[in-house]
Amino acid sequence: MVKDLQDGIVTLEEALDGGHGHSKLDHAKHLCEAVLPAMGAVRKTADTLEGIIADDLWPLATYQEMLFSCEYVSTIDD
């Protein structure tokens, strides 16, 4: 599965490097047809890995942490 993620990242990087068409429309089509699917494939694999790798070994913030971990610091003096 790690190899799938690595391959997906290579595919995404290649998609990002290419497709700079002569017009904005060509570029937009490339983003929709090549970049977006590559991003989806990387995300699917990363989401699967995130679910099976222990939190203390996962090097990135999880979606749960990004969405629901907020620290509120009160600066109001009583």
N, C-alpha and C positions, 0 to 999 in steps of 0.2 A: 504494500500500500504506500510506503514511503517513496518507492520508485515511481508509482503512479503520480504522486504529488510532484516529484521532481520533473517528470516528463511533462506534466500539465503546465508547470511554471515555464519550462522551455518553450512550449507551444504558445503560451500567452505572451512571452517576451517576443517571440518571432512575429506574432500577430500585431503587437504594439509597434514593432519596428517597420512593418510593411503597411501598404495600403494608403499611403499619403497621396491620394489621387489628385487630379488636376483641379478638382472643384470641391467645394464643401459638401456637395451632395455625394460625390464619390467617397469622400472620407467618412461621412456619416453611414453610408452603406457598408463600408468596410468594418466600422465599429460594430454595427448590428450583426453582420454576417460572420465575422471572424473573431473580434475581440470579446464580445459579450458571451458567446458560447464557450470560449476558452476560460473566461473568468468564472463561468458557472461550473465548469469541470473542476477547476482548482478549488473552488469553494466547497463543492460536494465532497471531494476527497479530504480536504482539511476539516470539514465538519465531522466526517466519519472518524478521522484520527483523533480529533479533539474529544470525541465521545469515548474512546477506548484507552487513551493515555491518561495516566494519573495526573491530577491537577498540579502536583508539585514538580512534575517533569515537563509539563507543557510550557514552552518558552514565551507564549503570548497570552495576553488577556483573553479570557473566554468571552463569548457573547453575554453570558450571564453576568460576568464581572463588569463588562462595559455598560450594560444596560441598567443594572440594579445596584452597583456599588457606588454610593455617593457619600462623601464625608462632608458634613456641614460644620463649619467652624463659626462659632459665635464670636463676634467682635464687639458685642454690646456690653458695656460696663453697667453693672447694677448700682 
